[in-house]
Amino acid sequence: MKIIKFYILILIIILNIGKTNAQKDKIIDITAKILNSSNGKSIGFATIVNTKKRIAVLSDSAGYFHFTILKSDILKISAIGFQTSRISFNDSIYDKLKIYTIYLTEKTYSIQKVDIYEARWKDLEYEFANMDIKRDETQERIQEWFQSIINTQDLALITSAAAIGIPINYKTKSERQKIKVAEFEKQDKEDRFIKSKFNTDVIKSVTGLQGKEAEKFMRYCNFNRNFLLTANEYEIALQIKKRFKAYSKKSNVNFN
């Protein structure tokens, strides 16, 4: 009799273990929305990866996504500009009618500040001080007039009387220096803007590559500068995914 009870107990334990495993591997349909943890705004076009099955979906423009998974699966949520998060529904009570909320934390990129005046002013000063400009007495007088006369109409009368033609867009050395500095400032501003949308952190988030391999892949992408300036983060992510497929085939390496 004791032996029979012992076997019944073992059978019950086995059935409970099987039931528990079955619950863990239960197929569930998840509907969720992804929000910014700092302001509650929706995060559109985030990447949701089932790390066990190696399949992924994208959230829509309002941050919603639908995914059919096993309850024991782990989802990796990533979006450009945010920290990657991993979630599991294994220990939660599943409700197929519930819309789950997933919060992502904003990521701060460390971008080195460039001071145009400290870093490049000496180079500009040397460049303009050593410009090879052929000068004569007439040109010297023209420059003096241009620097001393405020009213351009008066300058036009002088040049007309002297029968000397001066182009309207004539620039003094100081003005040329200011234009050159403004061009450097504009380029530096654009470089920082591009860096915030296309960097090794973004490559890692979209492809999983990191370190030197991520830098190598960035060079392989060779995106047009104007594209990086005008495209949004979602458009850049799509192009990264597209080129990553070609890169994987060319490298003959499975990066998954």
C-alpha positions as CSV (number, residue, x, y, z in Angstrom):
1,M,0.0,0.0,0.0
2,K,2.8,2.4,0.9
3,I,4.5,1.5,-2.4
4,I,1.3,2.4,-4.3
5,K,1.1,5.8,-2.5
6,F,4.7,6.5,-3.3
7,Y,4.2,5.9,-7.0
8,I,1.1,8.1,-7.0
9,L,3.0,10.9,-5.3
10,I,5.8,10.6,-7.9
11,L,3.2,10.7,-10.7
12,I,1.6,13.8,-9.3
13,I,5.0,15.6,-9.1
14,I,5.7,14.6,-12.7
15,L,2.3,15.9,-13.9
16,N,2.8,19.2,-12.0
17,I,6.3,19.7,-13.5
18,G,4.9,19.0,-16.9
19,K,2.0,21.4,-16.3
20,T,4.4,24.1,-15.2
21,N,6.6,23.6,-18.2
22,A,3.6,23.7,-20.5
23,Q,2.5,27.0,-18.9
24,K,5.9,28.4,-19.4
25,D,5.9,27.5,-23.1
26,K,2.3,28.5,-23.7
27,I,1.8,30.4,-26.9
28,I,0.6,34.0,-26.2
29,D,-0.3,37.0,-28.3
30,I,1.2,40.2,-26.9
31,T,-0.1,43.7,-27.7
32,A,1.9,46.5,-26.2
33,K,2.9,50.1,-26.6
34,I,6.4,51.5,-26.1
35,L,6.7,54.9,-24.2
36,N,9.5,57.3,-23.2
37,S,10.0,56.9,-19.5
38,S,10.8,60.5,-19.0
39,N,7.8,62.1,-20.7
40,G,5.4,59.3,-21.5
41,K,5.5,60.0,-25.2
42,S,5.2,57.2,-27.7
43,I,8.3,55.7,-29.3
44,G,7.6,54.8,-32.9
45,F,9.5,52.3,-35.1
46,A,11.3,50.5,-32.2
47,T,12.8,47.1,-32.9
48,I,11.4,44.2,-30.9
49,V,13.5,41.0,-31.1
50,N,12.5,37.5,-29.9
51,T,16.0,36.5,-28.6
52,K,15.3,32.8,-28.7
53,K,13.7,32.6,-32.1
54,R,15.8,35.3,-33.8
55,I,12.7,37.0,-35.3
56,A,11.7,40.6,-34.9
57,V,8.9,43.1,-35.5
58,L,8.8,47.0,-35.5
59,S,6.4,49.1,-33.5
60,D,4.2,51.4,-35.5
61,S,4.4,55.2,-35.5
62,A,2.3,55.4,-32.3
63,G,4.6,52.9,-30.5
64,Y,2.2,49.9,-30.7
65,F,3.2,46.3,-31.7
66,H,1.7,42.8,-31.8
67,F,3.8,39.7,-31.3
68,T,3.0,36.0,-31.1
69,I,5.5,34.3,-28.8
70,L,6.0,31.6,-26.2
71,K,5.5,32.7,-22.7
72,S,9.0,31.7,-21.8
73,D,10.5,33.8,-24.6
74,I,12.5,37.0,-23.9
75,L,12.0,40.2,-25.9
76,K,14.7,42.7,-26.5
77,I,13.3,46.2,-27.1
78,S,15.6,48.8,-28.7
79,A,15.1,52.2,-30.3
80,I,17.5,54.8,-31.6
81,G,18.3,57.2,-28.7
82,F,17.1,54.9,-25.9
83,Q,18.6,52.2,-23.7
84,T,17.9,48.6,-24.8
85,S,15.5,46.8,-22.5
86,R,14.7,43.1,-22.1
87,I,11.3,41.8,-20.9
88,S,9.7,38.5,-20.2
89,F,6.0,37.5,-19.6
90,N,7.0,34.2,-17.9
91,D,6.3,35.3,-14.3
92,S,3.3,37.5,-15.1
93,I,-0.4,36.7,-15.3
94,Y,-1.2,36.7,-19.0
95,D,-4.3,38.6,-20.2
96,K,-4.9,38.5,-24.0
97,L,-7.2,41.5,-23.8
98,K,-4.6,43.7,-22.0
99,I,-2.4,46.2,-23.8
100,Y,1.0,46.1,-22.0
101,T,3.1,49.2,-21.5
102,I,6.9,49.1,-21.9
103,Y,9.0,52.1,-20.9
104,L,12.4,52.9,-22.4
105,T,15.0,55.2,-20.9
106,E,16.6,57.9,-23.0
107,K,20.3,57.4,-23.8
108,T,22.7,60.3,-23.6
109,Y,25.5,60.3,-26.3
110,S,28.8,61.7,-25.3
111,I,29.8,64.0,-28.2
112,Q,33.0,66.1,-27.9
113,K,32.5,69.8,-28.1
114,V,34.4,71.6,-30.9
115,D,35.3,75.2,-30.3
116,I,35.9,76.8,-33.6
117,Y,37.8,79.8,-32.2
118,E,40.2,77.8,-30.0
119,A,40.7,74.9,-32.3
120,R,40.9,76.6,-35.7
121,W,41.3,80.3,-35.4
122,K,45.1,80.2,-35.6
123,D,44.9,78.1,-38.8
124,L,42.4,80.6,-40.3
125,E,44.6,83.5,-39.3
126,Y,47.7,82.0,-40.9
127,E,45.7,81.1,-44.1
128,F,44.4,84.5,-44.7
129,A,47.6,86.3,-43.6
130,N,49.5,84.3,-46.3
131,M,47.0,84.6,-49.1
132,D,48.8,85.3,-52.4
133,I,46.9,88.4,-53.7
134,K,48.3,90.5,-56.4
135,R,47.8,94.2,-55.4
136,D,48.4,97.5,-57.1
137,E,47.7,101.1,-56.1
138,T,44.2,101.1,-57.5
139,Q,43.3,98.0,-55.6
140,E,44.7,99.5,-52.4
141,R,42.5,102.6,-52.9
142,I,39.5,100.5,-53.6
143,Q,40.0,98.5,-50.4
144,E,40.4,101.7,-48.4
145,W,37.2,103.1,-49.8
146,F,35.4,99.9,-49.1
147,Q,36.5,99.8,-45.5
148,S,36.0,103.6,-44.8
149,I,32.8,104.5,-46.7
150,I,29.6,103.3,-45.0
151,N,27.1,104.4,-47.7
152,T,27.3,102.1,-50.7
153,Q,25.6,104.8,-52.9
154,D,28.5,107.1,-52.2
155,L,30.9,104.4,-53.0
156,A,29.1,103.8,-56.3
157,L,29.4,107.5,-57.2
158,I,33.1,107.5,-56.5
159,T,33.8,104.4,-58.6
160,S,31.6,105.7,-61.4
161,A,33.5,109.1,-61.4
162,A,36.8,107.3,-61.4
163,A,35.6,104.8,-64.0
164,I,36.7,102.0,-61.8
165,G,34.4,98.9,-61.6
166,I,34.1,97.3,-58.2
167,P,32.0,94.1,-57.9
168,I,29.1,94.4,-55.5
169,N,30.1,91.2,-53.7
170,Y,33.7,92.4,-53.0
171,K,34.8,91.2,-49.6
172,T,37.5,92.5,-47.3
173,K,40.0,90.2,-45.6
174,S,38.1,90.5,-42.3
175,E,34.8,89.6,-44.0
176,R,36.3,86.6,-45.7
177,Q,37.5,85.4,-42.4
178,K,34.1,85.7,-40.8
179,I,32.5,83.8,-43.7
180,K,35.1,81.0,-43.4
181,V,34.5,80.8,-39.6
182,A,30.7,80.6,-40.2
183,E,31.3,77.8,-42.7
184,F,33.3,75.8,-40.1
185,E,30.7,76.4,-37.5
186,K,27.9,75.2,-39.8
187,Q,29.9,72.1,-40.7
188,D,30.7,71.3,-37.1
189,K,27.0,71.7,-36.2
190,E,26.0,69.3,-39.0
191,D,28.7,66.8,-37.9
192,R,27.3,66.7,-34.4
193,F,23.8,66.3,-35.7
194,I,24.8,63.4,-37.9
195,K,26.8,61.8,-35.0
196,S,23.6,61.8,-32.9
197,K,21.8,59.8,-35.5
198,F,24.5,57.5,-36.9
199,N,27.1,56.2,-34.5
200,T,28.4,52.9,-33.1
201,D,25.6,52.8,-30.5
202,V,23.0,53.0,-33.2
203,I,24.8,50.2,-35.2
204,K,24.9,48.0,-32.2
205,S,21.2,48.6,-31.5
206,V,20.1,47.7,-35.0
207,T,22.6,45.0,-36.0
208,G,24.3,43.8,-32.8
209,L,27.7,44.7,-34.1
210,Q,30.1,46.5,-31.7
211,G,33.6,47.7,-31.3
212,K,35.9,47.6,-34.4
213,E,33.3,45.5,-36.3
214,A,30.7,48.3,-35.9
215,E,33.2,50.9,-37.1
216,K,34.1,48.7,-40.1
217,F,30.4,48.3,-40.9
218,M,29.8,52.1,-40.6
219,R,32.6,52.7,-43.2
220,Y,30.9,50.0,-45.4
221,C,27.6,51.8,-45.2
222,N,29.2,55.0,-46.7
223,F,25.9,56.9,-46.4
224,N,25.5,60.2,-48.3
225,R,26.0,63.2,-46.0
226,N,22.9,64.9,-47.3
227,F,20.9,61.7,-46.6
228,L,22.1,61.6,-42.9
229,L,21.2,65.2,-42.5
230,T,17.7,65.0,-43.9
231,A,16.6,61.4,-43.1
232,N,14.8,60.6,-39.8
233,E,15.9,57.8,-37.4
234,Y,13.5,55.2,-38.8
235,E,14.7,55.8,-42.4
236,I,18.3,55.5,-41.3
237,A,17.6,52.3,-39.4
238,L,15.9,50.7,-42.5
239,Q,18.9,51.5,-44.6
240,I,21.3,50.1,-42.0
241,K,19.2,46.8,-41.9
242,K,19.3,46.7,-45.7
243,R,23.1,47.2,-46.0
244,F,23.7,44.8,-43.1
245,K,22.1,42.0,-45.1
246,A,24.5,42.7,-48.0
247,Y,27.4,43.1,-45.5
248,S,26.6,39.7,-43.9
249,K,26.6,37.9,-47.3
250,K,29.8,39.7,-48.4
251,S,31.6,38.8,-45.2
252,N,30.2,35.3,-45.3
253,V,29.7,35.5,-41.5
254,N,26.5,34.8,-39.6
255,F,26.2,37.8,-37.3
256,N,23.1,36.4,-35.5
